[in-house]
Amino acid sequence: MTGSRTQLTAYGGIISSVLAAVLLLAAPWHAASLIGAFLLACVPAGAAVMCWIDSGEAAAQAGLTLVISLAAVAIFSAVMIWIAAWEPRALLALALLAVGSCAYRLRRGGLR
């Protein structure tokens, strides 16, 4: 069961990253962009971490993914504001990193 939870998290991270980027960059409606922003804030960064760590329970895996994602977005945003370089689209870098981490996890296969 260890591999399946982390693999599902990896697939979820890739899908949510791509969907969030598409909604943010190409959505014709503001509501769709808002959904993309929420998706970007809630899944990719946490999935990039949790695809490597099995929490032992599906609900804990999802909860930790959410918490890590929200914390990463908050820290990244605070740093951008602190250095006076706020650019909301720079948060898409988190989605790019998540795709890389999750794809590497899936390619690597089982935990070692």
TORLOSE-641736 format. One record per residue: chain; x, y, z of N, C-alpha, C in turn. Coordinates in steps of 0.02 Angstrom, whole numbers, padded with zeros to 5 digits, m for minus. Atoms other than C-alpha are relative to their C-alpha. Layout:
BEGIN
<pt ch="A" n_c1="X" n_c2="Y" n_c3="Z" ca_c1="X" ca_c2="Y" ca_c3="Z" c_c1="X" c_c2="Y" c_c3="Z"/>
...
# end
This chain:
BEGIN
<pt ch="A" n_c1="00041" n_c2="m00060" n_c3="00000" ca_c1="00000" ca_c2="00000" ca_c3="00000" c_c1="00043" c_c2="00063" c_c3="00000"/>
<pt ch="A" n_c1="m00044" n_c2="m00058" n_c3="m00003" ca_c1="00150" ca_c2="00116" ca_c3="00023" c_c1="00006" c_c2="00034" c_c3="m00067"/>
<pt ch="A" n_c1="m00010" n_c2="m00029" n_c3="00066" ca_c1="00178" ca_c2="00141" ca_c3="m00162" c_c1="m00063" c_c2="00032" c_c3="m00028"/>
<pt ch="A" n_c1="00060" n_c2="m00025" n_c3="00031" ca_c1="m00003" ca_c2="00170" ca_c3="m00208" c_c1="m00020" c_c2="00069" c_c3="00027"/>
<pt ch="A" n_c1="00017" n_c2="m00067" n_c3="m00028" ca_c1="m00033" ca_c2="00318" ca_c3="m00089" c_c1="00047" c_c2="00053" c_c3="m00027"/>
<pt ch="A" n_c1="m00047" n_c2="m00050" n_c3="00025" ca_c1="00125" ca_c2="00405" ca_c3="m00143" c_c1="m00006" c_c2="00008" c_c3="m00075"/>
<pt ch="A" n_c1="00010" n_c2="m00006" n_c3="00073" ca_c1="00095" ca_c2="00366" ca_c3="m00326" c_c1="m00063" c_c2="00040" c_c3="m00016"/>
<pt ch="A" n_c1="00060" n_c2="m00040" n_c3="00010" ca_c1="m00082" ca_c2="00435" ca_c3="m00315" c_c1="00012" c_c2="00074" c_c3="00015"/>
<pt ch="A" n_c1="m00017" n_c2="m00069" n_c3="m00016" ca_c1="m00013" ca_c2="00591" ca_c3="m00232" c_c1="00042" c_c2="00030" c_c3="m00057"/>
<pt ch="A" n_c1="m00041" n_c2="m00025" n_c3="00056" ca_c1="00115" ca_c2="00608" ca_c3="m00373" c_c1="m00043" c_c2="00015" c_c3="m00061"/>
<pt ch="A" n_c1="00045" n_c2="m00013" n_c3="00056" ca_c1="m00019" ca_c2="00590" ca_c3="m00507" c_c1="m00044" c_c2="00060" c_c3="00013"/>
<pt ch="A" n_c1="00041" n_c2="m00058" n_c3="m00018" ca_c1="m00129" ca_c2="00713" ca_c3="m00415" c_c1="00039" c_c2="00065" c_c3="m00005"/>
<pt ch="A" n_c1="m00042" n_c2="m00060" n_c3="00005" ca_c1="00015" ca_c2="00837" ca_c3="m00405" c_c1="00011" c_c2="00021" c_c3="m00071"/>
<pt ch="A" n_c1="m00011" n_c2="m00017" n_c3="00071" ca_c1="00049" ca_c2="00828" ca_c3="m00591" c_c1="m00064" c_c2="00027" c_c3="m00031"/>
<pt ch="A" n_c1="00063" n_c2="m00021" n_c3="00030" ca_c1="m00133" ca_c2="00841" ca_c3="m00641" c_c1="m00022" c_c2="00068" c_c3="00027"/>
<pt ch="A" n_c1="00021" n_c2="m00064" n_c3="m00028" ca_c1="m00170" ca_c2="00983" ca_c3="m00521" c_c1="00045" c_c2="00058" c_c3="m00021"/>
<pt ch="A" n_c1="m00046" n_c2="m00053" n_c3="00022" ca_c1="m00015" ca_c2="01080" ca_c3="m00573" c_c1="m00016" c_c2="00022" c_c3="m00071"/>
<pt ch="A" n_c1="00016" n_c2="m00016" n_c3="00070" ca_c1="m00058" ca_c2="01069" ca_c3="m00757" c_c1="m00067" c_c2="00036" c_c3="m00004"/>
<pt ch="A" n_c1="00066" n_c2="m00030" n_c3="00001" ca_c1="m00241" ca_c2="01109" ca_c3="m00727" c_c1="00001" c_c2="00071" c_c3="00028"/>
<pt ch="A" n_c1="m00005" n_c2="m00067" n_c3="m00030" ca_c1="m00200" ca_c2="01257" ca_c3="m00615" c_c1="00034" c_c2="00049" c_c3="m00048"/>
<pt ch="A" n_c1="m00035" n_c2="m00043" n_c3="00047" ca_c1="m00078" ca_c2="01328" ca_c3="m00743" c_c1="m00045" c_c2="00018" c_c3="m00059"/>
<pt ch="A" n_c1="00045" n_c2="m00012" n_c3="00057" ca_c1="m00204" ca_c2="01309" ca_c3="m00885" c_c1="m00055" c_c2="00048" c_c3="00021"/>
<pt ch="A" n_c1="00053" n_c2="m00044" n_c3="m00024" ca_c1="m00342" ca_c2="01390" ca_c3="m00782" c_c1="00025" c_c2="00071" c_c3="00013"/>
<pt ch="A" n_c1="m00027" n_c2="m00066" n_c3="m00015" ca_c1="m00231" ca_c2="01534" ca_c3="m00728" c_c1="00021" c_c2="00038" c_c3="m00062"/>
<pt ch="A" n_c1="m00027" n_c2="m00033" n_c3="00059" ca_c1="m00154" ca_c2="01570" ca_c3="m00897" c_c1="m00048" c_c2="00007" c_c3="m00058"/>
<pt ch="A" n_c1="00042" n_c2="00000" n_c3="00060" ca_c1="m00293" ca_c2="01532" ca_c3="m01020" c_c1="m00074" c_c2="00003" c_c3="00015"/>
<pt ch="A" n_c1="00071" n_c2="00000" n_c3="m00016" ca_c1="m00458" ca_c2="01545" ca_c3="m00928" c_c1="m00034" c_c2="00064" c_c3="m00025"/>
<pt ch="A" n_c1="00035" n_c2="m00059" n_c3="00026" ca_c1="m00583" ca_c2="01660" ca_c3="m01013" c_c1="m00041" c_c2="00036" c_c3="00054"/>
<pt ch="A" n_c1="00041" n_c2="m00031" n_c3="m00053" ca_c1="m00678" ca_c2="01694" ca_c3="m00850" c_c1="00041" c_c2="00008" c_c3="00063"/>
<pt ch="A" n_c1="m00036" n_c2="m00012" n_c3="m00062" ca_c1="m00616" ca_c2="01766" ca_c3="m00687" c_c1="m00014" c_c2="m00055" c_c3="00051"/>
<pt ch="A" n_c1="00016" n_c2="00054" n_c3="m00047" ca_c1="m00705" ca_c2="01629" ca_c3="m00590" c_c1="00044" c_c2="m00061" c_c3="m00012"/>
<pt ch="A" n_c1="m00044" n_c2="00056" n_c3="00015" ca_c1="m00603" ca_c2="01497" ca_c3="m00680" c_c1="00071" c_c2="00014" c_c3="00023"/>
<pt ch="A" n_c1="m00067" n_c2="m00018" n_c3="m00025" ca_c1="m00443" ca_c2="01591" ca_c3="m00639" c_c1="00003" c_c2="m00006" c_c3="00076"/>
<pt ch="A" n_c1="00002" n_c2="00007" n_c3="m00073" ca_c1="m00495" ca_c2="01596" ca_c3="m00457" c_c1="00004" c_c2="m00073" c_c3="00021"/>
<pt ch="A" n_c1="m00004" n_c2="00072" n_c3="m00014" ca_c1="m00522" ca_c2="01408" ca_c3="m00458" c_c1="00071" c_c2="m00025" c_c3="m00011"/>
<pt ch="A" n_c1="m00069" n_c2="00019" n_c3="00012" ca_c1="m00349" ca_c2="01388" ca_c3="m00534" c_c1="00047" c_c2="00024" c_c3="00055"/>
<pt ch="A" n_c1="m00041" n_c2="m00026" n_c3="m00054" ca_c1="m00273" ca_c2="01498" ca_c3="m00399" c_c1="m00009" c_c2="m00041" c_c3="00064"/>
<pt ch="A" n_c1="00012" n_c2="00043" n_c3="m00059" ca_c1="m00356" ca_c2="01396" ca_c3="m00261" c_c1="00033" c_c2="m00068" c_c3="m00009"/>
<pt ch="A" n_c1="m00031" n_c2="00065" n_c3="00014" ca_c1="m00297" ca_c2="01236" ca_c3="m00343" c_c1="00075" c_c2="00004" c_c3="00007"/>
<pt ch="A" n_c1="m00072" n_c2="m00009" n_c3="m00006" ca_c1="m00120" ca_c2="01303" ca_c3="m00356" c_c1="00022" c_c2="00008" c_c3="00072"/>
<pt ch="A" n_c1="m00018" n_c2="m00010" n_c3="m00070" ca_c1="m00121" ca_c2="01354" ca_c3="m00174" c_c1="m00009" c_c2="m00062" c_c3="00043"/>
<pt ch="A" n_c1="00018" n_c2="00056" n_c3="m00044" ca_c1="m00192" ca_c2="01190" ca_c3="m00108" c_c1="00032" c_c2="m00067" c_c3="m00016"/>
<pt ch="A" n_c1="m00022" n_c2="00067" n_c3="00016" ca_c1="m00109" ca_c2="01046" ca_c3="m00200" c_c1="00073" c_c2="m00007" c_c3="m00021"/>
<pt ch="A" n_c1="m00064" n_c2="00018" n_c3="00031" ca_c1="00052" ca_c2="01056" ca_c3="m00304" c_c1="00061" c_c2="m00003" c_c3="00047"/>
<pt ch="A" n_c1="m00061" n_c2="m00001" n_c3="m00042" ca_c1="00185" ca_c2="01105" ca_c3="m00176" c_c1="m00001" c_c2="m00056" c_c3="00051"/>
<pt ch="A" n_c1="00005" n_c2="00055" n_c3="m00048" ca_c1="00121" ca_c2="00981" ca_c3="m00048" c_c1="00007" c_c2="m00068" c_c3="m00033"/>
<pt ch="A" n_c1="m00006" n_c2="00063" n_c3="00036" ca_c1="00108" ca_c2="00843" ca_c3="m00177" c_c1="00073" c_c2="m00013" c_c3="m00018"/>
<pt ch="A" n_c1="m00071" n_c2="00008" n_c3="00017" ca_c1="00290" ca_c2="00875" ca_c3="m00226" c_c1="00038" c_c2="m00031" c_c3="00058"/>
<pt ch="A" n_c1="m00033" n_c2="00028" n_c3="m00060" ca_c1="00340" ca_c2="00831" ca_c3="m00047" c_c1="m00031" c_c2="m00067" c_c3="00019"/>
<pt ch="A" n_c1="00034" n_c2="00059" n_c3="m00025" ca_c1="00209" ca_c2="00702" ca_c3="m00001" c_c1="00001" c_c2="m00059" c_c3="m00048"/>
<pt ch="A" n_c1="m00007" n_c2="00058" n_c3="00045" ca_c1="00236" ca_c2="00596" ca_c3="m00156" c_c1="00061" c_c2="m00042" c_c3="00019"/>
<pt ch="A" n_c1="m00060" n_c2="00036" n_c3="m00025" ca_c1="00399" ca_c2="00544" ca_c3="m00070" c_c1="m00011" c_c2="m00030" c_c3="00069"/>
<pt ch="A" n_c1="00011" n_c2="00021" n_c3="m00069" ca_c1="00327" ca_c2="00516" ca_c3="00104" c_c1="m00069" c_c2="m00031" c_c3="00006"/>
<pt ch="A" n_c1="00064" n_c2="00033" n_c3="m00012" ca_c1="00191" ca_c2="00391" ca_c3="00148" c_c1="m00020" c_c2="00012" c_c3="00072"/>
<pt ch="A" n_c1="00023" n_c2="m00015" n_c3="m00067" ca_c1="00091" ca_c2="00451" ca_c3="00297" c_c1="m00032" c_c2="m00060" c_c3="00035"/>
<pt ch="A" n_c1="00031" n_c2="00059" n_c3="m00029" ca_c1="00010" ca_c2="00281" ca_c3="00324" c_c1="m00075" c_c2="m00001" c_c3="m00003"/>
<pt ch="A" n_c1="00073" n_c2="m00003" n_c3="00004" ca_c1="m00168" ca_c2="00339" ca_c3="00298" c_c1="m00019" c_c2="00051" c_c3="m00054"/>
<pt ch="A" n_c1="00020" n_c2="m00043" n_c3="00056" ca_c1="m00258" ca_c2="00418" ca_c3="00150" c_c1="m00020" c_c2="00070" c_c3="00023"/>
<pt ch="A" n_c1="00022" n_c2="m00066" n_c3="m00024" ca_c1="m00338" ca_c2="00559" ca_c3="00250" c_c1="00059" c_c2="00041" c_c3="00025"/>
<pt ch="A" n_c1="m00059" n_c2="m00035" n_c3="m00023" ca_c1="m00173" ca_c2="00604" ca_c3="00331" c_c1="00043" c_c2="00023" c_c3="m00060"/>
<pt ch="A" n_c1="m00039" n_c2="m00017" n_c3="00060" ca_c1="m00087" ca_c2="00602" ca_c3="00160" c_c1="m00031" c_c2="00063" c_c3="m00033"/>
<pt ch="A" n_c1="00033" n_c2="m00057" n_c3="00031" ca_c1="m00217" ca_c2="00723" ca_c3="00090" c_c1="00006" c_c2="00063" c_c3="00044"/>
<pt ch="A" n_c1="m00005" n_c2="m00058" n_c3="m00046" ca_c1="m00213" ca_c2="00835" ca_c3="00245" c_c1="00070" c_c2="00030" c_c3="00000"/>
<pt ch="A" n_c1="m00069" n_c2="m00025" n_c3="00001" ca_c1="m00024" ca_c2="00847" ca_c3="00246" c_c1="00017" c_c2="00034" c_c3="m00067"/>
<pt ch="A" n_c1="m00009" n_c2="m00031" n_c3="00066" ca_c1="m00025" ca_c2="00885" ca_c3="00059" c_c1="m00028" c_c2="00071" c_c3="00001"/>
<pt ch="A" n_c1="00032" n_c2="m00066" n_c3="m00004" ca_c1="m00145" ca_c2="01030" ca_c3="00090" c_c1="00040" c_c2="00047" c_c3="00044"/>
<pt ch="A" n_c1="m00036" n_c2="m00043" n_c3="m00047" ca_c1="m00050" ca_c2="01099" ca_c3="00240" c_c1="00068" c_c2="00021" c_c3="m00028"/>
<pt ch="A" n_c1="m00066" n_c2="m00017" n_c3="00028" ca_c1="00120" ca_c2="01091" ca_c3="00155" c_c1="m00008" c_c2="00048" c_c3="m00058"/>
<pt ch="A" n_c1="00012" n_c2="m00045" n_c3="00057" ca_c1="00050" ca_c2="01174" ca_c3="m00002" c_c1="m00016" c_c2="00071" c_c3="00023"/>
<pt ch="A" n_c1="00019" n_c2="m00066" n_c3="m00025" ca_c1="m00031" ca_c2="01316" ca_c3="00093" c_c1="00060" c_c2="00036" c_c3="00033"/>
<pt ch="A" n_c1="m00059" n_c2="m00030" n_c3="m00033" ca_c1="00127" ca_c2="01344" ca_c3="00196" c_c1="00051" c_c2="00022" c_c3="m00052"/>
<pt ch="A" n_c1="m00049" n_c2="m00018" n_c3="00052" ca_c1="00239" ca_c2="01344" ca_c3="00041" c_c1="m00021" c_c2="00062" c_c3="m00038"/>
<pt ch="A" n_c1="00025" n_c2="m00059" n_c3="00036" ca_c1="00129" ca_c2="01469" ca_c3="m00050" c_c1="00004" c_c2="00062" c_c3="00045"/>
<pt ch="A" n_c1="m00004" n_c2="m00057" n_c3="m00046" ca_c1="00121" ca_c2="01580" ca_c3="00105" c_c1="00072" c_c2="00025" c_c3="00008"/>
<pt ch="A" n_c1="m00070" n_c2="m00019" n_c3="m00009" ca_c1="00310" ca_c2="01578" ca_c3="00130" c_c1="00027" c_c2="00032" c_c3="m00064"/>
<pt ch="A" n_c1="m00024" n_c2="m00027" n_c3="00063" ca_c1="00347" ca_c2="01606" ca_c3="m00055" c_c1="m00030" c_c2="00069" c_c3="m00013"/>
<pt ch="A" n_c1="00033" n_c2="m00066" n_c3="00008" ca_c1="00221" ca_c2="01750" ca_c3="m00061" c_c1="00030" c_c2="00051" c_c3="00047"/>
<pt ch="A" n_c1="m00029" n_c2="m00046" n_c3="m00048" ca_c1="00291" ca_c2="01828" ca_c3="00097" c_c1="00070" c_c2="00022" c_c3="m00019"/>
<pt ch="A" n_c1="m00068" n_c2="m00017" n_c3="00023" ca_c1="00468" ca_c2="01821" ca_c3="00029" c_c1="m00004" c_c2="00049" c_c3="m00058"/>
<pt ch="A" n_c1="00006" n_c2="m00046" n_c3="00057" ca_c1="00414" ca_c2="01903" ca_c3="m00134" c_c1="m00022" c_c2="00069" c_c3="00022"/>
<pt ch="A" n_c1="00022" n_c2="m00065" n_c3="m00026" ca_c1="00324" ca_c2="02041" ca_c3="m00039" c_c1="00057" c_c2="00034" c_c3="00038"/>
<pt ch="A" n_c1="m00053" n_c2="m00028" n_c3="m00041" ca_c1="00470" ca_c2="02064" ca_c3="00080" c_c1="00056" c_c2="00029" c_c3="m00043"/>
<pt ch="A" n_c1="m00054" n_c2="m00027" n_c3="00043" ca_c1="00596" ca_c2="02088" ca_c3="m00062" c_c1="m00028" c_c2="00047" c_c3="m00053"/>
<pt ch="A" n_c1="00032" n_c2="m00048" n_c3="00045" ca_c1="00473" ca_c2="02202" ca_c3="m00154" c_c1="00001" c_c2="m00024" c_c3="m00072"/>
<pt ch="A" n_c1="00000" n_c2="00029" n_c3="00067" ca_c1="00461" ca_c2="02085" ca_c3="m00303" c_c1="m00064" c_c2="m00041" c_c3="m00010"/>
<pt ch="A" n_c1="00062" n_c2="00038" n_c3="00004" ca_c1="00279" ca_c2="02032" ca_c3="m00293" c_c1="m00021" c_c2="m00009" c_c3="m00072"/>
<pt ch="A" n_c1="00025" n_c2="00018" n_c3="00067" ca_c1="00226" ca_c2="01944" ca_c3="m00452" c_c1="m00040" c_c2="m00064" c_c3="00008"/>
<pt ch="A" n_c1="00042" n_c2="00059" n_c3="m00012" ca_c1="00077" ca_c2="01826" ca_c3="m00432" c_c1="00014" c_c2="m00059" c_c3="m00047"/>
<pt ch="A" n_c1="m00013" n_c2="00055" n_c3="00047" ca_c1="00121" ca_c2="01726" ca_c3="m00587" c_c1="00065" c_c2="m00038" c_c3="00017"/>
<pt ch="A" n_c1="m00061" n_c2="00036" n_c3="m00021" ca_c1="00288" ca_c2="01681" ca_c3="m00507" c_c1="m00017" c_c2="m00060" c_c3="00042"/>
<pt ch="A" n_c1="00022" n_c2="00058" n_c3="m00038" ca_c1="00189" ca_c2="01562" ca_c3="m00398" c_c1="m00008" c_c2="m00062" c_c3="m00044"/>
<pt ch="A" n_c1="00002" n_c2="00057" n_c3="00045" ca_c1="00176" ca_c2="01453" ca_c3="m00553" c_c1="00065" c_c2="m00040" c_c3="00002"/>
<pt ch="A" n_c1="m00062" n_c2="00037" n_c3="m00008" ca_c1="00356" ca_c2="01406" ca_c3="m00516" c_c1="m00009" c_c2="m00059" c_c3="00048"/>
<pt ch="A" n_c1="00015" n_c2="00055" n_c3="m00045" ca_c1="00287" ca_c2="01300" ca_c3="m00374" c_c1="m00032" c_c2="m00058" c_c3="m00038"/>
<pt ch="A" n_c1="00031" n_c2="00053" n_c3="00040" ca_c1="00182" ca_c2="01205" ca_c3="m00500" c_c1="00052" c_c2="m00035" c_c3="m00043"/>
<pt ch="A" n_c1="m00053" n_c2="00030" n_c3="00041" ca_c1="00333" ca_c2="01179" ca_c3="m00611" c_c1="00044" c_c2="m00046" c_c3="00042"/>
<pt ch="A" n_c1="m00040" n_c2="00042" n_c3="m00045" ca_c1="00435" ca_c2="01113" ca_c3="m00465" c_c1="m00038" c_c2="m00063" c_c3="00020"/>
<pt ch="A" n_c1="00041" n_c2="00058" n_c3="m00019" ca_c1="00291" ca_c2="01000" ca_c3="m00416" c_c1="m00003" c_c2="m00051" c_c3="m00056"/>
<pt ch="A" n_c1="00001" n_c2="00047" n_c3="00057" ca_c1="00279" ca_c2="00924" ca_c3="m00590" c_c1="00067" c_c2="m00037" c_c3="m00004"/>
<pt ch="A" n_c1="m00066" n_c2="00032" n_c3="00002" ca_c1="00466" ca_c2="00891" ca_c3="m00587" c_c1="00009" c_c2="m00052" c_c3="00054"/>
<pt ch="A" n_c1="m00007" n_c2="00046" n_c3="m00056" ca_c1="00464" ca_c2="00811" ca_c3="m00415" c_c1="m00045" c_c2="m00061" c_c3="m00008"/>
<pt ch="A" n_c1="00048" n_c2="00055" n_c3="00006" ca_c1="00309" ca_c2="00706" ca_c3="m00447" c_c1="00019" c_c2="m00045" c_c3="m00059"/>
<pt ch="A" n_c1="m00019" n_c2="00041" n_c3="00057" ca_c1="00368" ca_c2="00649" ca_c3="m00619" c_c1="00062" c_c2="m00042" c_c3="00016"/>
<pt ch="A" n_c1="m00060" n_c2="00038" n_c3="m00019" ca_c1="00537" ca_c2="00599" ca_c3="m00548" c_c1="m00019" c_c2="m00057" c_c3="00048"/>
<pt ch="A" n_c1="00023" n_c2="00052" n_c3="m00047" ca_c1="00449" ca_c2="00503" ca_c3="m00409" c_c1="m00032" c_c2="m00057" c_c3="m00037"/>
<pt ch="A" n_c1="00033" n_c2="00052" n_c3="00038" ca_c1="00342" ca_c2="00409" ca_c3="m00534" c_c1="00049" c_c2="m00039" c_c3="m00043"/>
<pt ch="A" n_c1="m00050" n_c2="00033" n_c3="00042" ca_c1="00490" ca_c2="00372" ca_c3="m00646" c_c1="00045" c_c2="m00046" c_c3="00042"/>
<pt ch="A" n_c1="m00045" n_c2="00038" n_c3="m00044" ca_c1="00595" ca_c2="00311" ca_c3="m00500" c_c1="m00033" c_c2="m00064" c_c3="00024"/>
<pt ch="A" n_c1="00036" n_c2="00060" n_c3="m00021" ca_c1="00461" ca_c2="00189" ca_c3="m00446" c_c1="m00005" c_c2="m00005" c_c3="00075"/>
<pt ch="A" n_c1="00009" n_c2="00014" n_c3="m00071" ca_c1="00457" ca_c2="00111" ca_c3="m00273" c_c1="00047" c_c2="00037" c_c3="00045"/>
<pt ch="A" n_c1="m00042" n_c2="m00033" n_c3="m00050" ca_c1="00527" ca_c2="00186" ca_c3="m00116" c_c1="00059" c_c2="m00044" c_c3="00017"/>
<pt ch="A" n_c1="m00060" n_c2="00038" n_c3="m00018" ca_c1="00702" ca_c2="00135" ca_c3="m00066" c_c1="00025" c_c2="00019" c_c3="00068"/>
# end
